[in-house]
Amino acid sequence: MTSRSDIKPNDRGWRRLSYTCRCGWVDWGHALPGSALALKKQLDAERGDEPSLRHLDVRLNGKPAFVLSYGQEMGRGPLRISTHRHWIVAKGLSDQQREEVGLGIFMSASHTFETMQGSFPFSIASGSSSFSVEDLVSNLIGFYSAFRGVSQDSMRRICGEVGVEASDQVWSEHTPQGLQTHRNRDFKPILFPCGECEKADTSFPQELSTLKAATPGFLYVAPQTRFIPGMLANAAVPLDFDSLGRMQPGFKR
């Protein structure tokens, strides 16, 4: 959760929070690509990070697939809350299909995390900041940074970042009680009037709109059990998942 003080640069000159003409409020900490890069790595390799799952014989709707683990988390130190789960992804996808599957998984995980963050008892720690106005848009920037190899400096230019004083003024005039007072359940931004944006392009960047998230069912699916039971994984039992994520031990070759 960000605060007004994050608008000012830290001792390294990095601004965590800023207003932008095209992407609204952006939390550049959320926009870091690390989480999405972990997802991309598994999709590109067609295997998950968990060693126990790499040798499973898995099918999705009867076709070869693999298992990856992805989710988002919150907390500090050893106390962390995670929404990680298993995902079943078809093998042999094209580059575009992998990106679209990645976006589908990423968006689903982001919504699950924000919903969890706003539920009791997690809302006590998060201050009810779920679906804060900057959350999902910032996540999307991080996804495109990872999957398209765009630097954060470039993303700041693409989004039309305004200066510290202009950002602080938008906060004063439109979000004086904090960004969590505005909820946004969409990956498109909520824009506020800003003096530096009066003559600027305020359309949502095409660079953040080129992909359409794949619909779960045939290219990927979330298992209904969330995780593949360890007993089945350890036994290397062949598994077949249907388009609804239902698991059937064993399948016809």
C-alpha positions in Angstrom: 0.0 0.0 0.0 1.4 3.4 -1.0 1.3 6.7 0.8 1.6 10.3 -0.2 5.3 10.3 0.8 6.0 7.8 -2.0 5.5 10.6 -4.5 8.9 12.1 -3.6 12.0 10.4 -4.9 14.0 8.3 -2.5 17.7 8.8 -1.8 18.5 7.0 -5.1 16.2 9.3 -7.1 13.5 6.6 -7.7 9.9 7.6 -7.4 7.6 4.8 -6.3 4.3 6.6 -6.9 3.4 9.1 -9.6 0.5 10.3 -11.5 0.6 9.7 -15.3 -1.5 11.3 -18.0 -2.4 8.0 -19.7 -2.2 5.3 -17.0 -3.5 7.3 -14.0 -1.9 6.6 -10.7 1.0 4.1 -10.9 2.7 2.3 -8.1 6.1 1.6 -9.7 6.9 -1.0 -7.0 3.9 -3.1 -8.3 5.0 -2.4 -11.8 8.4 -4.1 -11.4 8.5 -7.1 -13.7 9.8 -9.8 -11.3 6.6 -11.6 -10.6 5.6 -11.7 -14.3 9.1 -12.8 -15.3 8.8 -15.8 -13.0 5.6 -16.7 -14.9 7.1 -16.1 -18.3 10.1 -18.3 -17.5 7.8 -21.3 -16.8 5.7 -20.7 -19.9 8.7 -20.5 -22.1 10.4 -23.6 -20.7 7.1 -25.6 -20.7 7.8 -26.7 -17.1 7.1 -25.5 -13.6 9.5 -24.4 -10.9 8.6 -27.2 -8.6 10.9 -30.2 -9.2 8.2 -32.7 -8.1 5.9 -31.6 -10.9 8.4 -31.6 -13.8 8.2 -35.3 -14.6 4.4 -35.7 -14.3 2.6 -37.1 -17.3 -0.2 -34.5 -17.6 -2.9 -33.9 -20.2 -5.3 -31.1 -20.8 -8.4 -32.3 -22.6 -6.4 -35.3 -23.6 -3.4 -33.4 -25.1 0.1 -33.0 -23.6 0.4 -30.3 -21.0 2.6 -29.2 -18.1 2.1 -27.8 -14.6 3.3 -24.4 -13.4 2.9 -22.6 -10.1 2.0 -19.0 -10.0 0.2 -16.5 -7.7 0.9 -13.3 -5.8 1.7 -12.7 -2.2 1.8 -10.1 0.6 3.6 -9.7 3.9 6.9 -9.0 5.5 9.7 -11.3 6.6 8.6 -14.8 7.4 4.9 -13.8 7.6 3.5 -13.9 4.1 0.1 -14.6 2.6 0.1 -16.2 -0.8 -2.4 -17.0 -3.6 -0.1 -19.3 -5.4 -1.7 -22.3 -7.1 -1.1 -24.8 -9.9 -2.1 -24.1 -13.5 -2.3 -26.7 -16.3 -1.0 -25.3 -19.6 -1.1 -27.0 -23.0 2.3 -27.7 -24.6 3.3 -26.6 -28.0 1.7 -23.1 -27.9 2.8 -20.4 -30.3 4.6 -17.3 -28.9 1.4 -15.3 -29.1 -0.6 -18.0 -27.4 1.9 -18.2 -24.5 1.6 -14.4 -24.0 -2.2 -14.6 -24.0 -2.2 -17.5 -21.6 0.3 -15.6 -19.4 -1.9 -12.6 -19.4 -5.0 -14.7 -18.5 -3.2 -16.4 -15.6 -1.7 -13.1 -14.5 -5.0 -11.2 -14.5 -6.8 -14.0 -12.7 -4.0 -14.1 -10.0 -4.2 -10.4 -9.6 -7.9 -10.4 -9.0 -7.7 -13.3 -6.6 -5.0 -11.5 -4.6 -6.9 -8.2 -4.4 -10.0 -10.0 -3.4 -8.1 -11.9 -0.6 -6.5 -8.7 0.5 -9.9 -7.1 1.1 -11.3 -10.0 3.0 -11.2 -10.6 6.8 -8.7 -11.0 8.5 -6.2 -9.8 5.8 -8.0 -6.5 5.5 -6.8 -5.7 9.0 -3.2 -5.7 7.9 -3.8 -4.2 4.4 -6.0 -1.3 5.6 -8.7 -2.3 3.1 -6.5 -1.3 0.2 -7.7 -4.0 -2.1 -8.5 -2.8 -5.6 -7.0 0.6 -4.8 -7.1 2.8 -7.9 -3.5 2.1 -8.8 -3.2 -1.6 -8.2 -4.3 -3.4 -11.3 -3.0 -0.9 -13.8 0.4 -1.0 -12.1 0.4 -4.8 -12.2 -0.4 -4.7 -16.0 2.5 -2.4 -16.6 4.7 -5.0 -14.8 3.4 -7.8 -17.0 4.1 -6.0 -20.3 7.5 -4.9 -19.0 8.3 -8.6 -18.4 6.8 -10.1 -21.5 7.8 -7.4 -24.0 11.1 -6.4 -22.4 10.2 -2.8 -21.8 12.2 -0.9 -19.2 10.6 1.0 -16.4 12.0 4.3 -17.7 10.3 3.6 -21.0 7.1 2.7 -19.3 7.1 6.0 -17.4 7.5 7.9 -20.7 4.8 5.7 -22.4 2.3 6.4 -19.5 3.1 10.1 -19.5 4.5 10.5 -16.0 4.1 14.0 -14.6 6.4 15.8 -12.1 6.4 15.5 -8.3 4.5 18.8 -7.8 1.8 17.9 -10.3 1.4 14.4 -8.8 1.2 15.9 -5.3 -1.5 18.4 -6.5 -3.6 15.6 -8.0 -3.4 13.8 -4.6 -4.5 17.0 -2.8 -7.4 17.7 -5.1 -8.7 14.3 -5.8 -7.4 11.6 -3.4 -6.7 13.5 -0.1 -7.7 10.5 2.0 -5.5 8.1 0.1 -5.7 6.2 -3.2 -7.7 3.4 -1.5 -10.7 5.7 -1.4 -11.1 5.0 -5.2 -11.7 1.4 -6.2 -10.8 0.1 -9.6 -11.5 -3.5 -10.6 -10.4 -3.0 -14.1 -7.0 -3.1 -15.7 -7.7 0.3 -17.4 -7.0 3.4 -15.3 -9.2 6.0 -13.6 -8.0 9.4 -14.8 -8.1 12.6 -12.8 -7.7 16.2 -13.9 -4.1 17.3 -14.0 -2.6 20.6 -15.2 0.4 18.9 -16.9 -2.0 16.6 -18.8 -4.3 19.3 -20.3 -2.6 19.3 -23.6 -1.2 15.8 -23.4 -2.4 12.5 -24.9 -4.6 10.9 -22.3 -5.6 7.8 -24.3 -4.6 4.4 -22.8 -1.3 3.3 -24.3 -1.5 0.9 -27.2 1.7 -0.7 -25.8 -0.4 -2.0 -22.9 -3.4 -3.1 -25.1 -1.8 -5.4 -27.7 -2.7 -8.7 -26.0 -6.0 -10.3 -25.3 -6.1 -12.6 -22.3 -6.8 -16.2 -23.2 -10.0 -17.7 -21.8 -9.4 -20.7 -19.6 -10.5 -24.1 -20.8 -8.5 -25.3 -23.7 -5.1 -23.6 -23.6 -4.9 -23.6 -19.9 -7.0 -24.2 -16.8 -6.9 -23.8 -13.0 -7.3 -27.2 -11.3 -10.4 -27.3 -9.1 -8.2 -28.6 -6.2 -5.9 -25.6 -6.4 -2.9 -27.8 -6.0 -2.2 -31.3 -7.4 -2.2 -33.6 -4.3 1.3 -34.5 -3.3 0.4 -38.2 -3.1 -0.4 -38.2 -6.8 2.7 -36.1 -7.7 5.0 -38.3 -5.8 3.5 -41.4 -7.3 3.9 -39.9 -10.8 0.3 -40.9 -11.6 -0.8 -39.8 -15.1 -3.3 -37.0 -14.8 -5.9 -35.7 -17.3 -7.7 -32.4 -16.7 -10.8 -31.3 -18.6 -11.8 -27.8 -19.6 -13.3 -27.1 -16.1 -10.2 -28.1 -14.3 -11.5 -31.5 -13.1 -8.8 -34.0 -12.5 -9.0 -37.6 -13.6 -6.1 -39.9 -12.5 -5.0 -42.0 -15.4 -5.9 -41.6 -19.1 -6.0 -43.6 -22.3 -2.8 -43.3 -24.4 
